[in-house]
């Protein structure tokens, strides 16, 4: 299981389109994701003041796009990156982040 933090409006758009493409897919070539133990750090570093966030629970075995673990030098950890659109049937659930 991997996880992705998403704004609620972006998730609603993905549900309407039938797929999800994060802005980072165009700018960096992949969608950022995290392992469970990395989620809290990601929230603290990048979403401290954000509201209306959801956490996508993604079954990596159902991804249609390639998944690759890459080093994030700023925190010296390997993170999962999705190299393509996120197919919605790989998302097992979306939970609100409090």
PyMOL commands that set and color helices and strands:
alter all, ss='L'
color gray80, all
select helices_A, chain A and resi 8-17+23-27+36-46+60-62+88-90
alter helices_A, ss='H'
color red, helices_A
select strands_A, chain A and resi 2-7+19-20+31-32+53-58+66-72+77-83+86-87+91-96
alter strands_A, ss='S'
color yellow, strands_A
deselect
rebuild
show_as cartoon
